Amino acid sequence: MASIKNLKKEINYVLGDIIDAAEVNLEILETVTQEQVNAFSDEVFEVYDDLLAKINDKKVENRKAHINEVKKEFENKAHSFVETINSWK
């Protein structure tokens, strides 16, 4: 990612797709409840807010290293969310 703007877009798109996947599972799988999807969506929104707050934090000493850490955290959280959705049966 060449810019912070692109990182923000990627976070928005990927986490949005993850929420969409949770909604699809609600429609397809009988074992998934609306409450389960709502709690999952709330968690995704919290991560989204947290990541954007970290990106917008201009008071860090080494901005490039900080942004790289945010990217890693984003990737880890996204993988975790996908694993959670995949575990619903």
Secondary structure, DSSP 4 states (H G I P E B T S, - for coil): ---HHHHHHHHHHHHHHHHHHHHHHHHH-TT--HHHHHHHHHHHHHHHHHHHHHHH----SSHHHHHHHHHHHHHHHHHHHHHHHHH--
